Amino acid sequence: MEQGRDSGKENTKIPDITRLFKGPGNEFEVEVVFGEIGNRSPRESHPFDEIIVVAAGTINIERSDENKISSYKSPDFVVIPGGVEHVIEPVETPTKVVIIHPERQ
């Protein structure tokens, strides 16, 4: 796993991520994420919507369009609109998440 840095949390482990790109312009992306307690995604936003499916475990998501941290447990899913900054953090080991970017353009 890589070591990352995010909003004051140094040396936060980024989860194990496998990416699959499909389509003529690689515009459809699926990420399979295996996370554990202590992992944390970088704070980021995208110009496209992101669909997050919790396949196993529980995650917390901090979003720039909400003033709270929301928890999602398998089999929940959430849509993060394009342009919304977010951070994803597993709160169980193991946690398995599928992230879908249907339009990466």
Buried (B, 14 or more C-beta within 10 A) or exposed (E): EEEBEBEEEEEBBBBEBEEEEEEEEEBBBBBBBBBBEEBBBEBEBBEBBBBBBBBBBBBBBBBEEEEEEEEBEBEBBBEBEEEBEBBBBBBBEEBBBBBBBEEBE
